Amino acid sequence: MADDELRQAGFEQVHVENSRYDGPQTGVADVGGVPHYFERQNRFFEDGDEFVVWLIDEVTLALEREQWRVFVATWDAGHAGSDDPDADPNAGVLPDRYHELTKVLEPRRVAPDDTRTMYAQWRLTGSDRRHDDNGPSYLMRWREPDSDAT
């Protein structure tokens, strides 16, 4: 499905992917048009995976996006001329600014007591790149646990 079709079907922007294993694990995505942290609970269902989500403030979102751009620039530089898009070019070579941001962001990435449980599906966009400055090449669609799957 093309990006526009996914958005029309209710899929929303993923701004940052902090970790991934068989799909998104943690990061920042729009939920109902508002940026939230998300953390997968590793419970899988036919109609989506279970996550907890919580609001992210504007300052933290700006820091997350900055760190994401540093990661993408480092990834892209490491893949220049590479035939293996899954090789990790960043092992040991992320710049100091990335690590500085990690220290600031780590405590903010801890789920608070007032998280919401949501189910999400994710779909790849039509991009030929794994990610860019705007986020990874997938979108997510969210629903409340008690709502019907779409």
Secondary structure in CASP SS format (residue, H / E / C, confidence):
PFRMAT SS
TARGET T0000
AUTHOR 0000-0000-0000
METHOD secondary structure of the structure
MODEL  1
M C 1.00
A C 1.00
D H 1.00
D H 1.00
E H 1.00
L H 1.00
R H 1.00
Q H 1.00
A C 1.00
G C 1.00
F C 1.00
E E 1.00
Q C 1.00
V E 1.00
H E 1.00
V E 1.00
E E 1.00
N E 1.00
S E 1.00
R E 1.00
Y C 1.00
D C 1.00
G C 1.00
P E 1.00
Q E 1.00
T E 1.00
G E 1.00
V E 1.00
A E 1.00
D E 1.00
V E 1.00
G C 1.00
G C 1.00
V E 1.00
P E 1.00
H E 1.00
Y E 1.00
F E 1.00
E E 1.00
R E 1.00
Q E 1.00
N E 1.00
R E 1.00
F E 1.00
F E 1.00
E C 1.00
D C 1.00
G E 1.00
D E 1.00
E E 1.00
F E 1.00
V E 1.00
V E 1.00
W E 1.00
L E 1.00
I C 1.00
D C 1.00
E H 1.00
V H 1.00
T H 1.00
L H 1.00
A H 1.00
L H 1.00
E H 1.00
R H 1.00
E H 1.00
Q H 1.00
W H 1.00
R H 1.00
V H 1.00
F H 1.00
V H 1.00
A H 1.00
T H 1.00
W H 1.00
D H 1.00
A H 1.00
G H 1.00
H H 1.00
A C 1.00
G C 1.00
S C 1.00
D C 1.00
D C 1.00
P C 1.00
D C 1.00
A C 1.00
D C 1.00
P C 1.00
N C 1.00
A C 1.00
G C 1.00
V C 1.00
L C 1.00
P C 1.00
D H 1.00
R H 1.00
Y H 1.00
H H 1.00
E H 1.00
L H 1.00
T H 1.00
K H 1.00
V H 1.00
L H 1.00
E H 1.00
P H 1.00
R H 1.00
R H 1.00
V C 1.00
A C 1.00
P C 1.00
D C 1.00
D C 1.00
T C 1.00
R E 1.00
T E 1.00
M E 1.00
Y E 1.00
A E 1.00
Q E 1.00
W E 1.00
R E 1.00
L E 1.00
T C 1.00
G C 1.00
S C 1.00
D C 1.00
R C 1.00
R C 1.00
H E 1.00
D E 1.00
D C 1.00
N C 1.00
G E 1.00
P E 1.00
S C 1.00
Y E 1.00
L E 1.00
M E 1.00
R E 1.00
W E 1.00
R E 1.00
E C 1.00
P C 1.00
D C 1.00
S C 1.00
D C 1.00
A C 1.00
T C 1.00
END
